[in-house]
Amino acid sequence: MLVAAAVCPCPPLLVPEVAAGAAPELDRAREACADALGVLAAARPTRLVVVGPAARDGRFPQGARGSFRGFGVDLDVRLGPGGAAEERPEGELPASLAVAAWLLGRAGPSVPVEGVAVAEARAAERCVLLGRDIAGTAERVALLVMGDASACRTLKAPGYLDDRAAGFDAALARALATADVAALKALDTGLAGQLLVSGRAPWQVLAGAAEEADLSGSLLYDDAPYGVGYLVATWS
């Protein structure tokens, strides 16, 4: 059963070594993520599942490795505590899970961890079903859900300015702040794709996992420093 969830953004710029001189611009977001992971720890889960967007679905065991070499930084990360994982056909962690691994490395979780990559094009119904399955894997499951909101908030945003982006992100922020499972399930898949929303599928996994959990939400961070919506929230 799901006992807590943390929602965090997943830009590699969250890692100071990647952001370099621009690192201070995301200090508040990093602090909010740390606070969100504290909520997960306080829930005393027996299992932590990290869900993040990727090009394709994949499962990654505790100890799976990732890196930020593709972003010009000689920095490696490992998912959760423990020794090196066996080689897996999925390869190294996708970027969203590598950012999660970096966040967890700072928090030092002591519970078993698994990574689940969710294809950004995955249908909403399949996301919800996946969430239900994850919630049923242990008596006390916690989720760390990675994903960005729209990438179209300003003229300099990756997707340029789209007038629909601010409204989409505001509705999403309300849903996360109030743990509104129905609103997350109802996210417009087509519009999310047009607005370059990477977190749509992971958030709908969260919705499926939280159906029977009766959790309360709290929004810790809501901003778009690079024209991309970054949100941090907790459900507990």
C-alpha positions in Angstrom: 0.0 0.0 0.0 1.2 3.5 -0.7 2.1 5.4 2.5 3.8 8.5 1.0 5.0 10.0 -2.2 7.3 12.8 -3.2 7.1 14.6 -6.6 10.3 16.2 -7.9 11.4 17.7 -11.2 14.1 15.9 -13.1 16.3 18.5 -15.1 20.0 17.5 -15.0 20.5 21.1 -14.0 19.3 20.1 -10.6 22.8 18.6 -10.1 25.1 21.5 -9.3 28.0 20.0 -11.2 25.9 20.0 -14.3 24.5 23.5 -13.7 28.0 24.9 -12.9 27.8 28.7 -12.6 24.0 28.6 -12.8 23.7 26.2 -9.9 22.4 28.8 -7.3 19.4 29.4 -9.5 17.9 26.1 -8.5 18.9 26.1 -4.8 15.3 26.6 -3.6 14.2 23.6 -5.8 17.0 21.4 -4.3 16.0 22.4 -0.8 12.4 21.6 -1.6 13.4 18.2 -3.0 15.4 17.5 0.2 12.3 18.3 2.3 10.1 16.1 0.2 12.5 13.1 0.6 12.4 13.8 4.4 8.6 13.3 4.2 9.2 9.9 2.6 11.7 8.8 5.3 9.3 9.9 8.0 6.6 7.6 6.6 8.9 4.6 7.4 8.4 2.7 4.1 9.7 -0.8 3.7 10.1 -0.3 -0.1 10.9 2.8 -2.2 10.1 2.9 -5.9 11.4 5.7 -8.1 9.4 6.4 -11.2 10.6 8.7 -14.0 10.0 9.4 -17.6 12.1 7.9 -20.4 12.1 7.0 -24.0 10.9 3.5 -23.2 9.8 1.4 -20.3 12.3 -0.3 -18.1 13.1 -1.7 -14.6 16.3 -0.9 -12.7 17.4 -2.7 -9.6 19.0 -1.2 -6.5 22.6 -0.3 -7.3 21.9 0.4 -11.0 24.3 3.0 -12.3 23.8 6.2 -14.2 26.0 9.1 -15.2 25.9 12.7 -16.3 28.7 12.3 -18.8 26.3 13.0 -21.6 25.9 16.5 -20.1 29.7 17.1 -20.1 30.2 16.2 -16.4 32.4 13.3 -15.2 29.9 12.3 -12.5 28.5 8.8 -11.8 25.5 7.9 -9.6 24.1 4.7 -8.2 20.4 4.0 -7.4 20.1 3.5 -3.7 22.5 2.0 -1.2 24.5 -1.2 -1.6 27.0 -2.7 -3.9 27.2 -2.7 -7.7 24.2 -4.2 -9.5 24.5 -6.9 -12.1 24.5 -5.8 -15.7 20.9 -5.4 -17.0 19.6 -5.3 -20.6 18.1 -1.9 -19.9 21.6 -0.4 -19.6 22.3 2.6 -17.4 19.7 4.7 -15.7 17.8 7.2 -17.9 18.4 10.9 -17.1 15.3 11.2 -14.9 16.3 8.3 -12.7 19.9 9.5 -12.6 18.7 12.8 -11.2 16.6 10.8 -8.7 19.7 8.7 -7.8 21.6 11.9 -7.1 18.9 13.2 -4.9 18.7 9.9 -3.0 22.5 9.9 -2.6 22.2 13.1 -0.6 19.3 11.8 1.5 20.8 8.4 2.2 17.8 6.1 2.2 18.1 2.8 4.0 15.2 0.9 2.5 15.2 -1.3 -0.7 15.0 0.8 -3.8 13.8 0.0 -7.4 13.7 2.3 -10.4 10.9 2.2 -12.9 11.2 4.1 -16.2 7.9 5.0 -17.8 7.7 5.7 -21.5 6.5 9.3 -22.0 4.0 8.0 -24.6 2.6 5.3 -22.4 -1.3 5.4 -22.3 -2.9 6.9 -19.2 -4.8 3.6 -18.5 -1.6 1.6 -18.5 0.1 4.2 -16.2 -2.7 3.8 -13.7 -2.5 0.0 -13.8 1.2 0.2 -13.2 0.7 2.4 -10.2 -1.8 -0.1 -8.7 0.7 -2.9 -9.2 3.5 -0.9 -7.5 1.3 -0.1 -4.6 0.6 -3.8 -4.0 4.2 -4.9 -3.9 4.6 -4.2 -0.1 2.7 -3.2 3.0 4.4 0.2 3.1 5.4 1.5 -0.3 6.8 5.0 -0.9 7.1 6.6 -4.4 9.6 9.2 -5.6 8.0 10.5 -8.8 10.2 12.5 -11.2 8.9 14.7 -14.0 8.8 18.2 -15.3 5.7 20.2 -16.2 5.4 22.2 -19.5 8.4 23.4 -21.3 6.6 26.2 -23.0 6.3 28.9 -20.3 8.4 31.6 -21.9 9.8 32.7 -25.3 13.2 31.2 -24.3 11.7 27.9 -23.1 12.7 24.7 -25.0 9.3 24.6 -26.6 8.9 28.4 -27.0 5.9 30.2 -25.5 2.5 28.5 -25.6 -0.3 30.4 -23.9 -1.9 27.1 -22.7 1.2 26.1 -20.7 0.6 28.3 -17.6 -3.0 27.1 -17.2 -1.9 23.5 -17.6 0.8 23.9 -15.0 -1.5 25.7 -12.6 -4.1 22.9 -12.7 -1.4 20.4 -12.2 0.0 22.3 -9.2 -3.5 22.3 -7.7 -3.9 18.6 -8.2 -0.5 17.8 -6.6 -1.2 20.3 -3.7 -4.5 18.5 -2.9 -3.6 14.9 -3.7 -6.3 14.9 -6.4 -6.1 11.5 -7.9 -9.0 12.0 -10.3 -7.4 15.2 -11.7 -4.1 13.4 -12.4 -5.9 10.5 -14.1 -7.7 13.1 -16.3 -4.6 14.9 -17.5 -4.9 15.6 -21.3 -2.3 13.2 -22.8 -2.3 15.0 -26.2 -2.0 18.5 -24.7 0.8 17.3 -22.4 2.7 16.1 -25.4 2.3 19.4 -27.2 3.5 21.3 -24.2 6.5 18.9 -23.7 5.4 17.8 -20.3 7.7 15.0 -19.3 6.0 14.1 -16.1 2.5 13.2 -17.3 3.0 9.4 -17.3 4.8 9.2 -13.9 2.1 11.4 -12.3 -0.6 9.1 -13.6 1.4 6.1 -12.2 1.2 8.0 -8.9 -2.6 8.4 -9.3 -3.0 4.7 -9.8 -0.8 3.9 -6.7 -2.7 6.4 -4.5 -6.3 5.3 -5.3 -6.9 3.6 -2.0 -4.3 5.4 0.1 -6.3 8.5 1.3 -3.3 10.8 1.4 -3.1 14.5 1.8 -1.0 16.7 -0.4 1.4 19.7 0.0 3.0 21.8 -2.6 6.6 22.8 -1.7 7.8 24.5 -4.8 6.3 25.9 -8.0 8.4 27.9 -10.5 9.6 28.0 -14.1 13.1 29.4 -13.9 14.0 28.4 -17.5 10.6 28.5 -19.0 10.0 24.9 -17.8 7.6 24.2 -14.9 9.3 22.6 -11.9 7.1 21.3 -9.1 7.9 19.7 -5.8 5.1 18.2 -3.7 4.5 15.5 -1.1 1.6 13.2 -0.4 1.4 11.6 3.0 
